[in-house]
Amino acid sequence: MKPAPFEYHQPRTVAEAVELLATLDNAKVLSGGQSLMPMLNMRFVVCDHIIDLNGIDELAYLREEDDELRIGALTRQRDIELSPIVRKRLPVLAEALRVTGHTQTRNRGTFAGSLCHLDPAAEQPAVALLCDAKVVATSRRGKRTIPMAEFLVSYMTTRLDPDEIVTEICLPLWPKRHGAAFLEFARRHGDFAMASAAVMITADAAGMIERCAITIGGVGAVPIRLKPAEDSLRGKPMDDTHFAKAAEACADIDAMDDVHAPGSYRRQLARVLTARALRQAADHLMNRS
């Protein structure tokens, strides 16, 4: 199949793009296009206008600033994956990107696009929630910053207003000495994950956990922070017994049933992946000592 007819627009500035989005009916925004183009071709999405952001050079950047990693809306996933800054300061993001689709898709796909599409199985929204990311949304009314926990609404649905474009993602950076891990289960490399677990952890000089963040993806309609598990680990030693106990929080997840797996299977995957990711993150932390 081919897309239904639409008018194509290629703005050169953010101001021009948000003006188009505010004034055109039934318009869609294109950045990487790795999700939108197949959906247009299969006519899952039918629109009257496409606003292509790829001519807006000011939206392609990645920089460390004020203890945050700031990622422009047109920064390619492959550039993020290979960035020395990301590998040093936010290794969990590099790990997640290595299992996101294939190199060809990461060459064009964008981090912001993945967050806006919000596929339940996508790796990048899970990492954004793990890091307490902030999403900068721009319209002709101005800018607003949306915490990632509020940005998530439901299945493939975000808090963006119809006239808003995501222009930047800000990810608060953890201390340089922290452990991180991202694990997922898929039937084959590049497939959508049935479940994933993302973890970051810090510990004091005695090896007691000071801070921990755990996010589960691919199980529910949106990524899920395991706050009870995080709280249970604070002040505990980094051992497999405590990790396994914390992972039992996955039993309370509202998991999806679909043609690939029942919810009970996804919960079990999440439990196993969480315990393994915690162990891997702790090993990573100790190896960085």
C-alpha positions in Angstrom: 0.0 0.0 0.0 0.9 3.6 -0.4 0.0 6.6 1.8 -3.2 8.5 1.2 -2.5 11.9 -0.5 -1.1 14.7 1.7 0.5 18.0 1.4 4.2 18.2 2.3 5.7 21.1 4.3 9.4 21.6 5.1 9.9 24.5 7.6 13.4 25.8 8.3 12.8 27.2 11.8 10.9 26.0 14.9 8.7 29.1 14.7 7.7 28.2 11.2 7.0 24.6 12.2 4.7 25.5 15.2 2.9 28.0 13.1 2.1 25.4 10.5 1.0 22.9 13.2 -1.3 25.5 14.7 -3.0 26.5 11.5 -3.2 23.3 9.4 -5.9 20.7 10.0 -5.1 17.1 10.5 -1.3 17.5 10.3 1.4 15.1 11.5 5.0 15.9 12.4 7.9 14.0 10.8 11.3 13.6 12.4 13.0 10.2 11.9 9.9 8.7 10.3 10.8 5.1 11.4 7.3 4.6 12.9 5.2 7.3 11.0 6.2 6.2 7.5 5.2 2.6 7.9 1.9 3.6 9.5 1.2 6.0 6.6 2.0 3.3 4.1 -0.3 0.8 5.8 -2.9 3.6 6.2 -3.1 3.1 10.0 -2.5 6.9 9.9 -4.2 9.2 7.4 -3.4 12.9 7.4 -3.8 15.9 5.2 -0.4 17.5 6.0 3.1 16.3 6.8 5.4 18.8 8.6 8.9 17.6 8.1 11.3 18.9 10.8 14.5 17.6 9.1 15.3 21.1 7.7 15.6 22.6 11.2 19.3 22.3 11.9 19.0 23.9 15.3 17.1 20.8 16.7 20.1 18.4 16.1 22.4 18.5 19.1 23.5 16.6 22.2 25.3 18.3 25.1 26.0 18.1 28.8 24.9 21.2 30.5 23.9 22.0 34.2 24.2 18.3 35.2 21.7 17.3 32.5 22.1 15.6 29.1 20.2 17.7 26.6 19.1 16.1 23.4 17.5 18.0 20.5 14.5 16.6 18.7 16.4 15.8 15.6 19.4 14.0 17.2 19.6 10.6 15.7 19.5 7.5 17.9 22.8 6.2 16.4 24.6 9.5 17.2 23.4 9.2 20.8 24.4 5.5 21.0 27.9 6.3 19.9 28.4 9.5 21.9 31.3 9.5 24.3 29.3 11.7 26.6 26.4 9.2 26.8 28.7 6.2 27.2 30.5 7.9 30.1 27.6 9.8 31.9 24.5 7.8 30.9 25.6 4.3 29.9 22.0 2.8 30.4 20.9 4.9 27.4 23.7 3.5 25.2 22.8 0.0 26.3 19.1 0.5 25.5 19.9 1.9 22.0 22.1 -1.0 21.1 18.9 -3.2 21.2 16.6 -0.7 19.6 15.7 -2.0 16.1 18.6 -2.2 13.8 21.5 0.1 12.8 19.6 1.2 9.7 16.6 2.4 11.8 18.8 4.1 14.4 20.6 6.0 11.7 17.3 7.9 11.1 15.2 7.4 14.2 15.2 10.1 16.9 15.0 9.9 20.6 12.2 12.5 20.7 10.3 10.6 18.0 10.3 7.4 20.1 9.0 9.3 23.1 6.2 10.9 21.1 5.2 7.6 19.4 5.2 5.9 22.8 5.1 2.3 21.7 4.7 0.1 24.9 7.7 -2.0 23.8 10.0 0.9 23.0 13.3 1.1 24.9 13.8 4.8 25.0 10.6 5.9 26.9 11.6 3.4 29.6 15.0 5.0 29.9 13.5 8.5 29.9 11.2 7.5 32.8 14.1 5.8 34.6 16.1 9.1 34.4 13.2 11.3 35.4 13.5 13.1 32.1 11.9 16.4 31.2 10.2 16.9 27.8 10.3 20.4 26.4 7.2 21.0 24.2 7.0 24.1 22.0 4.0 25.8 20.4 3.3 29.3 19.1 2.1 29.9 22.7 5.6 29.3 24.0 7.4 26.5 25.7 6.5 24.2 28.6 8.4 21.5 30.4 6.6 18.2 31.1 8.1 15.6 33.5 8.3 12.2 31.9 6.0 10.7 34.5 3.3 13.1 33.5 4.1 12.9 29.7 2.9 9.3 29.7 -0.9 9.0 29.4 -1.8 5.6 28.0 -1.1 3.3 25.0 0.6 5.4 22.3 -0.8 8.5 24.0 1.2 11.4 25.5 0.4 14.7 27.2 1.3 16.8 24.2 -1.3 19.2 23.0 -2.2 19.0 19.3 -0.3 22.2 18.5 2.9 21.2 20.3 6.2 19.8 19.0 8.8 18.2 21.3 12.0 20.2 20.8 14.2 18.9 23.5 14.6 16.1 26.0 16.5 16.8 29.3 17.8 13.9 31.3 19.2 14.6 34.7 22.6 13.0 35.1 23.4 10.7 38.0 26.8 10.8 39.8 29.7 9.6 37.6 30.1 6.7 39.9 26.9 4.7 39.4 26.0 1.3 38.0 23.5 0.8 35.2 22.0 -2.0 33.2 19.4 -2.5 30.5 18.0 -5.9 29.7 15.1 -7.0 27.5 13.6 -10.2 26.1 12.6 -10.4 22.5 12.1 -13.3 20.2 15.0 -12.1 18.0 17.3 -9.1 17.9 15.5 -6.0 16.7 12.1 -7.4 17.5 9.8 -5.5 19.9 10.5 -6.5 23.5 8.0 -8.6 25.4 9.6 -7.1 28.6 12.5 -5.0 29.5 14.2 -3.8 32.7 16.3 -0.7 33.2 18.3 0.0 36.4 20.6 2.6 37.9 22.1 2.3 41.3 24.6 4.0 43.6 26.1 2.8 46.9 28.1 4.2 49.8 31.6 3.3 50.8 30.3 0.3 52.8 28.4 -1.1 49.8 25.0 -0.1 51.0 22.5 1.1 48.4 22.0 4.8 48.5 19.8 5.4 45.5 18.1 3.1 43.0 15.8 3.5 40.0 14.0 0.6 38.2 11.8 0.9 35.2 9.9 -1.9 33.4 9.0 -1.6 29.7 7.0 -3.7 27.3 4.7 -5.1 30.0 2.0 -2.4 30.4 0.6 0.2 28.2 3.3 2.6 29.3 6.7 2.1 31.1 6.4 1.5 34.8 8.7 2.7 37.6 9.0 0.1 40.4 8.9 2.6 43.3 8.2 0.0 45.9 11.2 -2.1 44.8 13.4 1.1 44.8 12.3 2.0 48.3 12.9 -1.6 49.6 16.5 -1.6 48.4 17.6 1.7 50.0 20.0 1.1 52.8 20.4 -2.6 51.9 23.6 -4.4 50.7 23.9 -5.2 47.0 23.2 -9.0 47.2 21.1 -11.4 45.1 18.7 -12.1 48.0 17.6 -8.5 48.3 17.6 -8.1 44.5 15.3 -11.1 44.1 13.0 -9.9 46.8 12.8 -6.4 45.2 12.0 -8.0 41.9 8.9 -9.6 43.4 7.2 -6.2 43.0 6.7 -7.1 39.4 3.8 -9.4 40.5 1.7 -6.4 41.0 2.2 -5.0 37.5 -0.9 -4.6 35.3 0.4 -6.5 32.3 -0.9 -6.7 28.8 -2.3 -9.8 27.1 -1.8 -10.0 23.3 -1.0 -12.5 20.5 2.6 -12.7 21.6 2.3 -13.5 25.3 -0.2 -13.4 28.2 0.2 -10.9 31.0 1.3 -13.6 33.4 4.2 -14.4 31.2 5.2 -10.8 30.9 5.1 -10.4 34.6 7.4 -13.4 35.0 9.8 -12.0 32.4 9.8 -8.6 34.2 10.7 -10.3 37.5 13.6 -12.3 36.1 14.9 -9.3 34.1 14.7 -7.0 37.1 16.7 -9.3 39.3 19.3 -9.8 36.6 19.5 -6.1 35.8 20.0 -5.2 39.4 22.9 -7.7 39.7 24.4 -6.4 36.5 24.1 -2.8 37.6 25.7 -3.6 40.9 28.6 -5.4 39.2 29.0 -2.4 36.9 29.2 -0.1 39.9 31.8 -2.3 41.7 33.9 -2.5 38.5 34.0 1.3 38.3 35.3 1.7 41.8 
